[in-house]
């Protein structure tokens, strides 16, 4: 994916303008991005394997209620 590309989320239909690549790992590649309908900066992770994405989001929820 190239910086400056405009992509849509297959789940939400929202459109994003991709910024620079922030990092890559086993689950995908993270980019800085801006939603086209808002100017707040976000981080967007792209993955080709949707099942690995679901696994990662489940893991991210585990510490949500932890005091630290």
N, CA, C and O atoms as a Tripos MOL2 file, in Angstrom:
@<TRIPOS>MOLECULE
protein
  272   271    68     0     0
PROTEIN
NO_CHARGES

@<TRIPOS>ATOM
      1 N           0.8560   -1.1700    0.0000 N.3       1 UNK1
      2 CA          0.0000    0.0000    0.0000 C.3       1 UNK1
      3 C           0.9040    1.2350    0.0000 C.2       1 UNK1
      4 O           1.9390    1.2540    0.6660 O.2       1 UNK1
      5 N           0.5180    2.2340   -0.7290 N.am      2 UNK2
      6 CA          1.3400    3.4410   -0.8570 C.3       2 UNK2
      7 C           0.8020    4.5900   -0.0260 C.2       2 UNK2
      8 O          -0.4090    4.7450    0.1320 O.2       2 UNK2
      9 N           1.7190    5.3960    0.5050 N.am      3 UNK3
     10 CA          1.3340    6.6320    1.1830 C.3       3 UNK3
     11 C           0.5380    7.4830    0.2020 C.2       3 UNK3
     12 O           0.9170    7.6070   -0.9620 O.2       3 UNK3
     13 N          -0.5480    8.0620    0.6600 N.am      4 UNK4
     14 CA         -1.4060    8.8700   -0.2000 C.3       4 UNK4
     15 C          -2.5390    8.0820   -0.8320 C.2       4 UNK4
     16 O          -3.4320    8.6670   -1.4440 O.2       4 UNK4
     17 N          -2.5160    6.7540   -0.6910 N.am      5 UNK5
     18 CA         -3.6050    5.9300   -1.2270 C.3       5 UNK5
     19 C          -4.8630    6.1610   -0.4030 C.2       5 UNK5
     20 O          -4.7900    6.4300    0.7960 O.2       5 UNK5
     21 N          -5.9900    6.0570   -1.0400 N.am      6 UNK6
     22 CA         -7.2780    6.1610   -0.3630 C.3       6 UNK6
     23 C          -7.8940    4.7640   -0.3890 C.2       6 UNK6
     24 O          -8.0500    4.1610   -1.4510 O.2       6 UNK6
     25 N          -8.2430    4.2570    0.8030 N.am      7 UNK7
     26 CA         -8.8050    2.9080    0.8940 C.3       7 UNK7
     27 C         -10.0790    2.9280    1.7280 C.2       7 UNK7
     28 O         -10.3000    3.8350    2.5310 O.2       7 UNK7
     29 N         -10.9060    1.9160    1.5240 N.am      8 UNK8
     30 CA        -12.1470    1.7700    2.2840 C.3       8 UNK8
     31 C         -12.0580    0.5450    3.1760 C.2       8 UNK8
     32 O         -11.4760   -0.4700    2.7910 O.2       8 UNK8
     33 N         -12.6280    0.6370    4.3570 N.am      9 UNK9
     34 CA        -12.7320   -0.5190    5.2370 C.3       9 UNK9
     35 C         -13.8050   -1.4560    4.6980 C.2       9 UNK9
     36 O         -14.9260   -1.0210    4.4370 O.2       9 UNK9
     37 N         -13.4780   -2.7400    4.5250 N.am     10 UNK10
     38 CA        -14.5080   -3.6780    4.0560 C.3      10 UNK10
     39 C         -15.5840   -3.9320    5.1130 C.2      10 UNK10
     40 O         -16.6770   -4.3950    4.7860 O.2      10 UNK10
     41 N         -15.2770   -3.6290    6.3840 N.am     11 UNK11
     42 CA        -16.2470   -3.8650    7.4530 C.3      11 UNK11
     43 C         -17.1730   -2.6730    7.6820 C.2      11 UNK11
     44 O         -18.3800   -2.8510    7.8450 O.2      11 UNK11
     45 N         -16.6160   -1.4530    7.6960 N.am     12 UNK12
     46 CA        -17.4140   -0.2690    8.0230 C.3      12 UNK12
     47 C         -17.7700    0.5780    6.8140 C.2      12 UNK12
     48 O         -18.7190    1.3620    6.8650 O.2      12 UNK12
     49 N         -17.0150    0.4300    5.7160 N.am     13 UNK13
     50 CA        -17.2430    1.2620    4.5410 C.3      13 UNK13
     51 C         -16.6260    2.6480    4.6500 C.2      13 UNK13
     52 O         -16.7470    3.4500    3.7250 O.2      13 UNK13
     53 N         -15.9640    2.9410    5.7680 N.am     14 UNK14
     54 CA        -15.3160    4.2490    5.9230 C.3      14 UNK14
     55 C         -14.0820    4.3320    5.0280 C.2      14 UNK14
     56 O         -13.4160    3.3270    4.7790 O.2      14 UNK14
     57 N         -13.7870    5.5340    4.5490 N.am     15 UNK15
     58 CA        -12.6420    5.7740    3.6710 C.3      15 UNK15
     59 C         -11.5280    6.4700    4.4260 C.2      15 UNK15
     60 O         -11.7840    7.3300    5.2690 O.2      15 UNK15
     61 N         -10.2770    6.0950    4.1230 N.am     16 UNK16
     62 CA         -9.1010    6.6220    4.8130 C.3      16 UNK16
     63 C          -8.0260    7.0330    3.8130 C.2      16 UNK16
     64 O          -7.8310    6.3810    2.7870 O.2      16 UNK16
     65 N          -7.3410    8.1100    4.1240 N.am     17 UNK17
     66 CA         -6.1650    8.5290    3.3750 C.3      17 UNK17
     67 C          -4.9570    8.0190    4.1490 C.2      17 UNK17
     68 O          -4.7490    8.4080    5.2980 O.2      17 UNK17
     69 N          -4.1560    7.1480    3.5290 N.am     18 UNK18
     70 CA         -3.0110    6.5590    4.2200 C.3      18 UNK18
     71 C          -1.8490    7.5360    4.3030 C.2      18 UNK18
     72 O          -1.5300    8.2410    3.3450 O.2      18 UNK18
     73 N          -1.2300    7.5560    5.4660 N.am     19 UNK19
     74 CA         -0.0130    8.3160    5.6760 C.3      19 UNK19
     75 C           1.1720    7.3710    5.6570 C.2      19 UNK19
     76 O           1.1720    6.3650    4.9460 O.2      19 UNK19
     77 N           2.1740    7.7030    6.4410 N.am     20 UNK20
     78 CA          3.3940    6.8990    6.4260 C.3      20 UNK20
     79 C           3.2150    5.5610    7.1440 C.2      20 UNK20
     80 O           2.3810    5.4240    8.0400 O.2      20 UNK20
     81 N           4.0130    4.5870    6.7320 N.am     21 UNK21
     82 CA          4.0180    3.2940    7.4050 C.3      21 UNK21
     83 C           4.6560    3.4720    8.7690 C.2      21 UNK21
     84 O           5.7340    4.0540    8.8840 O.2      21 UNK21
     85 N           3.9910    2.9720    9.8070 N.am     22 UNK22
     86 CA          4.4830    3.1030   11.1770 C.3      22 UNK22
     87 C           5.2180    1.8600   11.6550 C.2      22 UNK22
     88 O           6.0860    1.9420   12.5250 O.2      22 UNK22
     89 N           4.8750    0.7210   11.0930 N.am     23 UNK23
     90 CA          5.5270   -0.5190   11.4990 C.3      23 UNK23
     91 C           4.8450   -1.7180   10.8740 C.2      23 UNK23
     92 O           3.7420   -1.6240   10.3360 O.2      23 UNK23
     93 N           5.5280   -2.8440   10.9600 N.am     24 UNK24
     94 CA          4.9900   -4.0860   10.4050 C.3      24 UNK24
     95 C           5.3330   -5.2240   11.3470 C.2      24 UNK24
     96 O           6.3570   -5.1980   12.0300 O.2      24 UNK24
     97 N           4.4690   -6.2160   11.3740 N.am     25 UNK25
     98 CA          4.6940   -7.3670   12.2320 C.3      25 UNK25
     99 C           3.9550   -8.5740   11.7200 C.2      25 UNK25
    100 O           3.5690   -8.6400   10.5530 O.2      25 UNK25
    101 N           3.7650   -9.5260   12.6030 N.am     26 UNK26
    102 CA          3.1480  -10.7740   12.2150 C.3      26 UNK26
    103 C           1.6890  -10.6720   11.8110 C.2      26 UNK26
    104 O           1.2010  -11.5150   11.0600 O.2      26 UNK26
    105 N           0.9850   -9.6630   12.2910 N.am     27 UNK27
    106 CA         -0.4360   -9.5210   11.9900 C.3      27 UNK27
    107 C          -0.7100   -8.5830   10.8180 C.2      27 UNK27
    108 O          -1.8090   -8.6120   10.2640 O.2      27 UNK27
    109 N           0.2520   -7.7570   10.4250 N.am     28 UNK28
    110 CA         -0.0040   -6.8380    9.3170 C.3      28 UNK28
    111 C           0.9220   -5.6390    9.3450 C.2      28 UNK28
    112 O           1.9940   -5.6770    9.9480 O.2      28 UNK28
    113 N           0.4910   -4.5690    8.6810 N.am     29 UNK29
    114 CA          1.2590   -3.3330    8.5610 C.3      29 UNK29
    115 C           0.4160   -2.1960    9.1190 C.2      29 UNK29
    116 O          -0.7620   -2.0830    8.7830 O.2      29 UNK29
    117 N           1.0030   -1.3460    9.9720 N.am     30 UNK30
    118 CA          0.2930   -0.2120   10.5520 C.3      30 UNK30
    119 C           0.6980    1.0710    9.8390 C.2      30 UNK30
    120 O           1.8750    1.3060    9.5660 O.2      30 UNK30
    121 N          -0.3010    1.8930    9.5450 N.am     31 UNK31
    122 CA         -0.0940    3.1780    8.8860 C.3      31 UNK31
    123 C          -0.7360    4.2800    9.7040 C.2      31 UNK31
    124 O          -1.7450    4.0570   10.3730 O.2      31 UNK31
    125 N          -0.1560    5.4660    9.6530 N.am     32 UNK32
    126 CA         -0.8730    6.6390   10.0960 C.3      32 UNK32
    127 C          -1.9120    6.9090    9.0310 C.2      32 UNK32
    128 O          -1.6610    6.6410    7.8560 O.2      32 UNK32
    129 N          -3.0650    7.4300    9.3960 N.am     33 UNK33
    130 CA         -4.0850    7.7060    8.3850 C.3      33 UNK33
    131 C          -5.0270    8.7880    8.8830 C.2      33 UNK33
    132 O          -5.0050    9.1670   10.0540 O.2      33 UNK33
    133 N          -5.8460    9.2720    7.9770 N.am     34 UNK34
    134 CA         -6.8650   10.2620    8.2970 C.3      34 UNK34
    135 C          -8.1680    9.8270    7.6410 C.2      34 UNK34
    136 O          -8.1910    9.5790    6.4350 O.2      34 UNK34
    137 N          -9.2560    9.7280    8.4080 N.am     35 UNK35
    138 CA        -10.5430    9.4210    7.7840 C.3      35 UNK35
    139 C         -10.9310   10.5700    6.8430 C.2      35 UNK35
    140 O         -10.6830   11.7330    7.1580 O.2      35 UNK35
    141 N         -11.5250   10.2580    5.7120 N.am     36 UNK36
    142 CA        -11.8940   11.3090    4.7640 C.3      36 UNK36
    143 C         -13.0020   12.2070    5.2810 C.2      36 UNK36
    144 O         -13.1240   13.3490    4.8380 O.2      36 UNK36
    145 N         -13.8230   11.7110    6.2220 N.am     37 UNK37
    146 CA        -14.9110   12.5330    6.7560 C.3      37 UNK37
    147 C         -14.5530   13.2250    8.0720 C.2      37 UNK37
    148 O         -15.4260   13.7910    8.7290 O.2      37 UNK37
    149 N         -13.2830   13.1840    8.4590 N.am     38 UNK38
    150 CA        -12.8320   13.7530    9.7350 C.3      38 UNK38
    151 C         -11.3470   14.0680    9.5960 C.2      38 UNK38
    152 O         -10.6720   13.4720    8.7580 O.2      38 UNK38
    153 N         -10.8280   14.9850   10.3930 N.am     39 UNK39
    154 CA         -9.3970   15.3030   10.2680 C.3      39 UNK39
    155 C          -8.5710   14.7970   11.4520 C.2      39 UNK39
    156 O          -7.4200   15.1990   11.6160 O.2      39 UNK39
    157 N          -9.1450   13.9240   12.2720 N.am     40 UNK40
    158 CA         -8.4010   13.3880   13.4200 C.3      40 UNK40
    159 C          -7.4290   12.3020   12.9410 C.2      40 UNK40
    160 O          -7.8190   11.4170   12.1790 O.2      40 UNK40
    161 N          -6.1910   12.3640   13.3740 N.am     41 UNK41
    162 CA         -5.2280   11.3380   12.9600 C.3      41 UNK41
    163 C          -5.5140   10.0100   13.6540 C.2      41 UNK41
    164 O          -5.8680    9.9710   14.8320 O.2      41 UNK41
    165 N          -5.3560    8.9400   12.9120 N.am     42 UNK42
    166 CA         -5.5760    7.5930   13.4370 C.3      42 UNK42
    167 C          -4.4290    6.6890   13.0300 C.2      42 UNK42
    168 O          -3.5930    7.0460   12.2000 O.2      42 UNK42
    169 N          -4.4100    5.5220   13.6270 N.am     43 UNK43
    170 CA         -3.5110    4.4550   13.2110 C.3      43 UNK43
    171 C          -4.3950    3.3580   12.6300 C.2      43 UNK43
    172 O          -5.3800    2.9500   13.2450 O.2      43 UNK43
    173 N          -4.0360    2.8900   11.4490 N.am     44 UNK44
    174 CA         -4.8160    1.8760   10.7660 C.3      44 UNK44
    175 C          -3.9260    0.6820   10.4760 C.2      44 UNK44
    176 O          -2.8580    0.8330    9.8830 O.2      44 UNK44
    177 N          -4.3500   -0.4890   10.8830 N.am     45 UNK45
    178 CA         -3.5710   -1.6920   10.6160 C.3      45 UNK45
    179 C          -4.2430   -2.4840    9.5060 C.2      45 UNK45
    180 O          -5.4380   -2.7740    9.5660 O.2      45 UNK45
    181 N          -3.4610   -2.8270    8.5000 N.am     46 UNK46
    182 CA         -3.9510   -3.6150    7.3730 C.3      46 UNK46
    183 C          -3.4230   -5.0320    7.4920 C.2      46 UNK46
    184 O          -2.2470   -5.2480    7.7820 O.2      46 UNK46
    185 N          -4.2990   -5.9880    7.2660 N.am     47 UNK47
    186 CA         -3.9080   -7.3890    7.2880 C.3      47 UNK47
    187 C          -4.6230   -8.1120    6.1540 C.2      47 UNK47
    188 O          -5.7450   -7.7550    5.7940 O.2      47 UNK47
    189 N          -3.9900   -9.1010    5.6070 N.am     48 UNK48
    190 CA         -4.6060   -9.8840    4.5440 C.3      48 UNK48
    191 C          -5.4020  -11.0540    5.1210 C.2      48 UNK48
    192 O          -6.2970  -11.5750    4.4560 O.2      48 UNK48
    193 N          -5.0910  -11.4690    6.3370 N.am     49 UNK49
    194 CA         -5.7540  -12.6120    6.9550 C.3      49 UNK49
    195 C          -6.7220  -12.1160    8.0280 C.2      49 UNK49
    196 O          -6.3040  -11.7590    9.1290 O.2      49 UNK49
    197 N          -8.0070  -12.0940    7.7070 N.am     50 UNK50
    198 CA         -8.9910  -11.5520    8.6270 C.3      50 UNK50
    199 C          -9.0330  -12.3210    9.9470 C.2      50 UNK50
    200 O          -9.2890  -11.7290   10.9960 O.2      50 UNK50
    201 N          -8.7880  -13.6160    9.9100 N.am     51 UNK51
    202 CA         -8.8100  -14.4060   11.1510 C.3      51 UNK51
    203 C          -7.7150  -13.9530   12.1120 C.2      51 UNK51
    204 O          -7.9470  -13.8980   13.3200 O.2      51 UNK51
    205 N          -6.5220  -13.6270   11.6020 N.am     52 UNK52
    206 CA         -5.4620  -13.1470   12.4890 C.3      52 UNK52
    207 C          -5.8360  -11.7900   13.0790 C.2      52 UNK52
    208 O          -5.4820  -11.4870   14.2180 O.2      52 UNK52
    209 N          -6.5510  -10.9750   12.3060 N.am     53 UNK53
    210 CA         -6.9950   -9.6730   12.8100 C.3      53 UNK53
    211 C          -7.9730   -9.8590   13.9600 C.2      53 UNK53
    212 O          -7.8870   -9.1560   14.9670 O.2      53 UNK53
    213 N          -8.8880  -10.7820   13.8210 N.am     54 UNK54
    214 CA         -9.8520  -11.0480   14.9010 C.3      54 UNK54
    215 C          -9.1440  -11.5460   16.1520 C.2      54 UNK54
    216 O          -9.5080  -11.1670   17.2650 O.2      54 UNK54
    217 N          -8.1370  -12.3950   15.9760 N.am     55 UNK55
    218 CA         -7.3610  -12.8950   17.1160 C.3      55 UNK55
    219 C          -6.6700  -11.7340   17.8270 C.2      55 UNK55
    220 O          -6.6730  -11.6660   19.0560 O.2      55 UNK55
    221 N          -6.0790  -10.8260   17.0570 N.am     56 UNK56
    222 CA         -5.3750   -9.6980   17.6620 C.3      56 UNK56
    223 C          -6.3320   -8.7840   18.4140 C.2      56 UNK56
    224 O          -6.0030   -8.3260   19.5080 O.2      56 UNK56
    225 N          -7.5050   -8.5070   17.8580 N.am     57 UNK57
    226 CA         -8.4470   -7.6340   18.5650 C.3      57 UNK57
    227 C          -8.9330   -8.2790   19.8470 C.2      57 UNK57
    228 O          -9.1560   -7.5860   20.8400 O.2      57 UNK57
    229 N          -9.1020   -9.5980   19.8460 N.am     58 UNK58
    230 CA         -9.4920  -10.2870   21.0860 C.3      58 UNK58
    231 C          -8.3960  -10.1650   22.1370 C.2      58 UNK58
    232 O          -8.6890   -9.9490   23.3130 O.2      58 UNK58
    233 N          -7.1360  -10.3020   21.7260 N.am     59 UNK59
    234 CA         -6.0190  -10.1520   22.6620 C.3      59 UNK59
    235 C          -5.9390   -8.7280   23.2000 C.2      59 UNK59
    236 O          -5.6190   -8.5300   24.3720 O.2      59 UNK59
    237 N          -6.2200   -7.7500   22.3720 N.am     60 UNK60
    238 CA         -6.1510   -6.3460   22.7990 C.3      60 UNK60
    239 C          -7.2200   -6.0220   23.8370 C.2      60 UNK60
    240 O          -7.0300   -5.1120   24.6450 O.2      60 UNK60
    241 N          -8.3210   -6.7320   23.8350 N.am     61 UNK61
    242 CA         -9.3940   -6.4940   24.7960 C.3      61 UNK61
    243 C          -9.0720   -7.0390   26.1940 C.2      61 UNK61
    244 O          -9.6500   -6.5730   27.1760 O.2      61 UNK61
    245 N          -8.1730   -8.0030   26.3010 N.am     62 UNK62
    246 CA         -7.9110   -8.6520   27.5840 C.3      62 UNK62
    247 C          -7.5250   -7.6790   28.7050 C.2      62 UNK62
    248 O          -8.0960   -7.7700   29.7910 O.2      62 UNK62
    249 N          -6.5800   -6.7510   28.4900 N.am     63 UNK63
    250 CA         -6.1780   -5.8700   29.5910 C.3      63 UNK63
    251 C          -7.0670   -4.6400   29.7630 C.2      63 UNK63
    252 O          -6.7260   -3.7590   30.5520 O.2      63 UNK63
    253 N          -8.1760   -4.5480   29.0650 N.am     64 UNK64
    254 CA         -9.0110   -3.3420   29.0760 C.3      64 UNK64
    255 C          -9.4090   -2.9110   30.4900 C.2      64 UNK64
    256 O          -9.3940   -1.7170   30.7900 O.2      64 UNK64
    257 N          -9.7580   -3.8380   31.3450 N.am     65 UNK65
    258 CA        -10.2030   -3.5000   32.7050 C.3      65 UNK65
    259 C          -9.0870   -3.5970   33.7380 C.2      65 UNK65
    260 O          -9.3390   -3.4990   34.9390 O.2      65 UNK65
    261 N          -7.8810   -3.7850   33.2830 N.am     66 UNK66
    262 CA         -6.7420   -3.8810   34.2040 C.3      66 UNK66
    263 C          -6.3940   -2.4930   34.7350 C.2      66 UNK66
    264 O          -6.4780   -1.5110   33.9970 O.2      66 UNK66
    265 N          -6.0070   -2.4000   36.0010 N.am     67 UNK67
    266 CA         -5.7050   -1.1100   36.6290 C.3      67 UNK67
    267 C          -4.5380   -0.3690   35.9730 C.2      67 UNK67
    268 O          -4.4760    0.8570   36.0590 O.2      67 UNK67
    269 N          -3.6190   -1.0730   35.3250 N.am     68 UNK68
    270 CA         -2.4820   -0.3910   34.7200 C.3      68 UNK68
    271 C          -2.6630   -0.2940   33.2420 C.2      68 UNK68
    272 O          -1.8040    0.2520   32.5490 O.2      68 UNK68
@<TRIPOS>BOND
     1     1     2 1
     2     2     3 1
     3     3     4 2
     4     3     5 am
     5     5     6 1
     6     6     7 1
     7     7     8 2
     8     7     9 am
     9     9    10 1
    10    10    11 1
    11    11    12 2
    12    11    13 am
    13    13    14 1
    14    14    15 1
    15    15    16 2
    16    15    17 am
    17    17    18 1
    18    18    19 1
    19    19    20 2
    20    19    21 am
    21    21    22 1
    22    22    23 1
    23    23    24 2
    24    23    25 am
    25    25    26 1
    26    26    27 1
    27    27    28 2
    28    27    29 am
    29    29    30 1
    30    30    31 1
    31    31    32 2
    32    31    33 am
    33    33    34 1
    34    34    35 1
    35    35    36 2
    36    35    37 am
    37    37    38 1
    38    38    39 1
    39    39    40 2
    40    39    41 am
    41    41    42 1
    42    42    43 1
    43    43    44 2
    44    43    45 am
    45    45    46 1
    46    46    47 1
    47    47    48 2
    48    47    49 am
    49    49    50 1
    50    50    51 1
    51    51    52 2
    52    51    53 am
    53    53    54 1
    54    54    55 1
    55    55    56 2
    56    55    57 am
    57    57    58 1
    58    58    59 1
    59    59    60 2
    60    59    61 am
    61    61    62 1
    62    62    63 1
    63    63    64 2
    64    63    65 am
    65    65    66 1
    66    66    67 1
    67    67    68 2
    68    67    69 am
    69    69    70 1
    70    70    71 1
    71    71    72 2
    72    71    73 am
    73    73    74 1
    74    74    75 1
    75    75    76 2
    76    75    77 am
    77    77    78 1
    78    78    79 1
    79    79    80 2
    80    79    81 am
    81    81    82 1
    82    82    83 1
    83    83    84 2
    84    83    85 am
    85    85    86 1
    86    86    87 1
    87    87    88 2
    88    87    89 am
    89    89    90 1
    90    90    91 1
    91    91    92 2
    92    91    93 am
    93    93    94 1
    94    94    95 1
    95    95    96 2
    96    95    97 am
    97    97    98 1
    98    98    99 1
    99    99   100 2
   100    99   101 am
   101   101   102 1
   102   102   103 1
   103   103   104 2
   104   103   105 am
   105   105   106 1
   106   106   107 1
   107   107   108 2
   108   107   109 am
   109   109   110 1
   110   110   111 1
   111   111   112 2
   112   111   113 am
   113   113   114 1
   114   114   115 1
   115   115   116 2
   116   115   117 am
   117   117   118 1
   118   118   119 1
   119   119   120 2
   120   119   121 am
   121   121   122 1
   122   122   123 1
   123   123   124 2
   124   123   125 am
   125   125   126 1
   126   126   127 1
   127   127   128 2
   128   127   129 am
   129   129   130 1
   130   130   131 1
   131   131   132 2
   132   131   133 am
   133   133   134 1
   134   134   135 1
   135   135   136 2
   136   135   137 am
   137   137   138 1
   138   138   139 1
   139   139   140 2
   140   139   141 am
   141   141   142 1
   142   142   143 1
   143   143   144 2
   144   143   145 am
   145   145   146 1
   146   146   147 1
   147   147   148 2
   148   147   149 am
   149   149   150 1
   150   150   151 1
   151   151   152 2
   152   151   153 am
   153   153   154 1
   154   154   155 1
   155   155   156 2
   156   155   157 am
   157   157   158 1
   158   158   159 1
   159   159   160 2
   160   159   161 am
   161   161   162 1
   162   162   163 1
   163   163   164 2
   164   163   165 am
   165   165   166 1
   166   166   167 1
   167   167   168 2
   168   167   169 am
   169   169   170 1
   170   170   171 1
   171   171   172 2
   172   171   173 am
   173   173   174 1
   174   174   175 1
   175   175   176 2
   176   175   177 am
   177   177   178 1
   178   178   179 1
   179   179   180 2
   180   179   181 am
   181   181   182 1
   182   182   183 1
   183   183   184 2
   184   183   185 am
   185   185   186 1
   186   186   187 1
   187   187   188 2
   188   187   189 am
   189   189   190 1
   190   190   191 1
   191   191   192 2
   192   191   193 am
   193   193   194 1
   194   194   195 1
   195   195   196 2
   196   195   197 am
   197   197   198 1
   198   198   199 1
   199   199   200 2
   200   199   201 am
   201   201   202 1
   202   202   203 1
   203   203   204 2
   204   203   205 am
   205   205   206 1
   206   206   207 1
   207   207   208 2
   208   207   209 am
   209   209   210 1
   210   210   211 1
   211   211   212 2
   212   211   213 am
   213   213   214 1
   214   214   215 1
   215   215   216 2
   216   215   217 am
   217   217   218 1
   218   218   219 1
   219   219   220 2
   220   219   221 am
   221   221   222 1
   222   222   223 1
   223   223   224 2
   224   223   225 am
   225   225   226 1
   226   226   227 1
   227   227   228 2
   228   227   229 am
   229   229   230 1
   230   230   231 1
   231   231   232 2
   232   231   233 am
   233   233   234 1
   234   234   235 1
   235   235   236 2
   236   235   237 am
   237   237   238 1
   238   238   239 1
   239   239   240 2
   240   239   241 am
   241   241   242 1
   242   242   243 1
   243   243   244 2
   244   243   245 am
   245   245   246 1
   246   246   247 1
   247   247   248 2
   248   247   249 am
   249   249   250 1
   250   250   251 1
   251   251   252 2
   252   251   253 am
   253   253   254 1
   254   254   255 1
   255   255   256 2
   256   255   257 am
   257   257   258 1
   258   258   259 1
   259   259   260 2
   260   259   261 am
   261   261   262 1
   262   262   263 1
   263   263   264 2
   264   263   265 am
   265   265   266 1
   266   266   267 1
   267   267   268 2
   268   267   269 am
   269   269   270 1
   270   270   271 1
   271   271   272 2
@<TRIPOS>SUBSTRUCTURE
     1 UNK1         2 RESIDUE 1 A UNK
     2 UNK2         6 RESIDUE 1 A UNK
     3 UNK3        10 RESIDUE 1 A UNK
     4 UNK4        14 RESIDUE 1 A UNK
     5 UNK5        18 RESIDUE 1 A UNK
     6 UNK6        22 RESIDUE 1 A UNK
     7 UNK7        26 RESIDUE 1 A UNK
     8 UNK8        30 RESIDUE 1 A UNK
     9 UNK9        34 RESIDUE 1 A UNK
    10 UNK10       38 RESIDUE 1 A UNK
    11 UNK11       42 RESIDUE 1 A UNK
    12 UNK12       46 RESIDUE 1 A UNK
    13 UNK13       50 RESIDUE 1 A UNK
    14 UNK14       54 RESIDUE 1 A UNK
    15 UNK15       58 RESIDUE 1 A UNK
    16 UNK16       62 RESIDUE 1 A UNK
    17 UNK17       66 RESIDUE 1 A UNK
    18 UNK18       70 RESIDUE 1 A UNK
    19 UNK19       74 RESIDUE 1 A UNK
    20 UNK20       78 RESIDUE 1 A UNK
    21 UNK21       82 RESIDUE 1 A UNK
    22 UNK22       86 RESIDUE 1 A UNK
    23 UNK23       90 RESIDUE 1 A UNK
    24 UNK24       94 RESIDUE 1 A UNK
    25 UNK25       98 RESIDUE 1 A UNK
    26 UNK26      102 RESIDUE 1 A UNK
    27 UNK27      106 RESIDUE 1 A UNK
    28 UNK28      110 RESIDUE 1 A UNK
    29 UNK29      114 RESIDUE 1 A UNK
    30 UNK30      118 RESIDUE 1 A UNK
    31 UNK31      122 RESIDUE 1 A UNK
    32 UNK32      126 RESIDUE 1 A UNK
    33 UNK33      130 RESIDUE 1 A UNK
    34 UNK34      134 RESIDUE 1 A UNK
    35 UNK35      138 RESIDUE 1 A UNK
    36 UNK36      142 RESIDUE 1 A UNK
    37 UNK37      146 RESIDUE 1 A UNK
    38 UNK38      150 RESIDUE 1 A UNK
    39 UNK39      154 RESIDUE 1 A UNK
    40 UNK40      158 RESIDUE 1 A UNK
    41 UNK41      162 RESIDUE 1 A UNK
    42 UNK42      166 RESIDUE 1 A UNK
    43 UNK43      170 RESIDUE 1 A UNK
    44 UNK44      174 RESIDUE 1 A UNK
    45 UNK45      178 RESIDUE 1 A UNK
    46 UNK46      182 RESIDUE 1 A UNK
    47 UNK47      186 RESIDUE 1 A UNK
    48 UNK48      190 RESIDUE 1 A UNK
    49 UNK49      194 RESIDUE 1 A UNK
    50 UNK50      198 RESIDUE 1 A UNK
    51 UNK51      202 RESIDUE 1 A UNK
    52 UNK52      206 RESIDUE 1 A UNK
    53 UNK53      210 RESIDUE 1 A UNK
    54 UNK54      214 RESIDUE 1 A UNK
    55 UNK55      218 RESIDUE 1 A UNK
    56 UNK56      222 RESIDUE 1 A UNK
    57 UNK57      226 RESIDUE 1 A UNK
    58 UNK58      230 RESIDUE 1 A UNK
    59 UNK59      234 RESIDUE 1 A UNK
    60 UNK60      238 RESIDUE 1 A UNK
    61 UNK61      242 RESIDUE 1 A UNK
    62 UNK62      246 RESIDUE 1 A UNK
    63 UNK63      250 RESIDUE 1 A UNK
    64 UNK64      254 RESIDUE 1 A UNK
    65 UNK65      258 RESIDUE 1 A UNK
    66 UNK66      262 RESIDUE 1 A UNK
    67 UNK67      266 RESIDUE 1 A UNK
    68 UNK68      270 RESIDUE 1 A UNK
